[in-house]
Amino acid sequence: MVSPSVKEVFIQGLTLDGKTFRPSDWADRLCGVMSQFRPGGPQPGSHLTYSPWCLPTLINGVKCVVVNSALRDVEPMAWDFALNFAKDNNLQVAEACLLPDSPQA
């Protein structure tokens, strides 16, 4: 499903047939569950922020979750959970990477 050399996977809030995935807060829920998986492991209060390896974002008006491959290296079962969530819900998945915002002129 995903090549072993990929750096980031985008789970898109669109089903394979192009319908918007519901509930509308699915990305926040998934990232909330994944919040404990982070560099250095869970710390007191870390459940209050998202993991840098699993972040919700909005791309072209579509809710997405960006899953970094570092998660696969540190916690393979969490990586599998995220990708199986996409598979089980027939969500579109893309291999890509986020680019930093360009400086404002």
QUIRAHU-V135127 format. One record per backbone hydrogen bond with DSSP energy under -1.0 kcal/mol. CO is the residue of the C=O (numbers start at 1). NH is the residue of the N-H. Records with the same first field share a line. If there is no record, write none. Layout:
CO: NH / NH
This chain:
3: 6
7: 69
8: 96
9: 67
10: 94
11: 65
13: 21
14: 92
15: 18
19: 15
23: 26
25: 29
26: 30
27: 31
28: 32
29: 33
30: 34
34: 37
38: 41
43: 46
45: 48
46: 49
51: 54
53: 68
55: 66
57: 64
59: 62
62: 59
63: 13
64: 57
65: 11
66: 55
67: 9
68: 71
69: 73
70: 74
71: 75
75: 79
76: 80
77: 81
78: 82
79: 83
80: 84
81: 85
82: 86
83: 87
84: 88
85: 89
86: 91
87: 90
90: 16
92: 12
94: 10
